Amino acid sequence: MEELEYFDRLEKSRDAALTFIKTSRNPDRLWSDFRTLAGESVFWVSGYIGYMISRYGGGQDEWLDEAAGLIRNHRNPDGGWGYGPGVPSDADSTSWCLRFLSSRKIPDREICDAASRVVLRHQNDDGGFRTYFSPSAIGRFMGLEGSVSFEGWLSSQLCVTGVAVESLTEAGYHQRINTSLDLIRRSQVAEGYWNSYWWSGNLYATVHCMQAMKPGATPDDLIRLKNAQDWIARTQLADGSWGNSAESGGVPFWTALALEGLLLEPRPDLYRNIENGIHWLLAHQAPDGSWAPGYMLRIPHPSMKEPWKYPSWKKDGKAINALIRDHRHLFSTATVLSAFTRYLEQARKE
């Protein structure tokens, strides 16, 4: 395929994805996805999607500003955001809403400051971040018994820590981040990845820990990034995609995340891996512009500290120990959109 034709195909694919995302908003003009015990996510999903489009998509200011305004108007009294309406604030939802608002041209400083304080409230003594400041509050919301242990949900989760560091860095809050980066550094396993708590594969925690380290990377951090990229490249499937143990074959969400990781620190020896992943995604885009959902979100029992060691998960269950798909295709599509745009930006610089 000629280069210009290839770029044109990518642009058309991205435009179709943007159209799908824009037209898939709820009547309230925000997005929702993932059915769980807490209902569908609105604010976490909207913060994530808004950031992916605002940070990399460009040219969507009018409706993105509308979404940002709605996010601002739906804060909890503490200045943070929860999974959805009426749900207590958590570090992950607040981090993604903060990233979205920080990415706008004129962010609301007071609101971003308040959100940053909410994120920092979730930092543990080891420097990592847990999802819930008060797990008993979310437990009551989900109808869990008061005797349930929340040891796992209180622990530092690397998938949350990476995103929290990114959100604080982008909002201009650099204090207390060094201890988080130290935790990330010492938590990388020998194979090169980081374990994910809330995700059925390790690519999510790995890519966000990589992105958290990248801005102030030391020479040793660059070695860590290389080791992570080597792991990502080794786990690519023969058809160019990436998957996880919960599903057979390639999954668009994991493939897009893998590409984000490989594109973070460009290396000529990874070009083939990247091109194969791009071609697989292009071949698997649906006619409506979306990509198929995957079983990526997992809900461990609150007492579980190492869910990656737990072998049995119920698919699509509104329950604990369940794997949940982004049934509206939005989370996956926004992630592929981000990977495509990052790829196009880098390719045009060369």
JORAMO-V517631 format. One record per backbone hydrogen bond with DSSP energy under -0.5 kcal/mol. NH is the residue of the N-H (numbers start at 1). CO is the residue of the C=O. Records with the same first field share a line. If there is no record, write none. Layout:
NH->CO / CO
This chain:
6->2
7->3
8->4
9->5
10->6
11->7
12->8
13->9
14->10
15->11
16->12
17->13
18->14
19->15
20->16
21->17
22->18
23->19
24->20 / 21
25->22
26->30
29->26
33->41
35->325
36->34 / 39
39->36
41->33 / 34
42->83
43->83
44->83
46->42
47->43
48->44
49->45
50->46
51->47
52->48
53->49
54->50
55->51
56->52
57->52 / 53
58->53
64->60
65->61
66->62
67->63
68->64
69->65
70->66
71->67
72->68
73->69
74->70 / 71
75->72
76->80
79->76
83->88
87->84
90->81
91->131
94->90
95->91
96->92
97->93
98->94
99->95
100->96
101->97
102->98
103->99
104->100 / 101
107->104
109->107
112->108
113->109
114->110
115->111
116->112
117->113
118->114
119->115
120->116
121->117
122->118 / 119
123->120
124->128
127->124
130->122
132->153
137->134
138->134
139->135
140->136
141->137
142->138
143->140
144->139
148->145
152->302
153->302
154->150
155->151 / 152
157->129
158->156
160->157
161->157
162->158
163->159
164->160
165->161
166->162
167->163
168->164
169->165
170->166
171->167
172->169
173->168
174->172
177->174
180->176
181->177
182->178
183->179
184->180
185->181
186->182
187->183 / 184
188->184 / 185
189->193
192->189
200->296
206->202
207->203
208->204
209->205
210->206
211->207
212->208
213->209
214->210
215->211
216->213
217->214
222->218
223->219
224->220
225->221
226->222
227->223
228->224
229->225
230->226
231->227
232->228
233->229
234->230
235->231
236->233
237->241
240->237
247->244
251->242
255->251
256->252
257->253
258->254
259->255
260->256
261->257
262->258
263->259
264->260
265->261
270->267
271->268
274->270
275->271
276->272
277->273
278->274
279->275
280->276
281->277
282->278
283->279
284->280 / 281
285->282
286->290
289->286
291->329
296->294 / 324
297->324
298->198
299->322
300->298
304->301
309->306
310->307
311->309
313->311
314->321
315->313
316->323
317->314
319->317
321->299
322->299
323->314
324->297
326->294
327->325
329->326
333->329
334->330
335->331
336->332
337->333
338->334
339->335
340->336
341->337
342->338
343->339
344->340
345->341
346->342
347->343
348->344
349->345 / 346
350->346 / 347
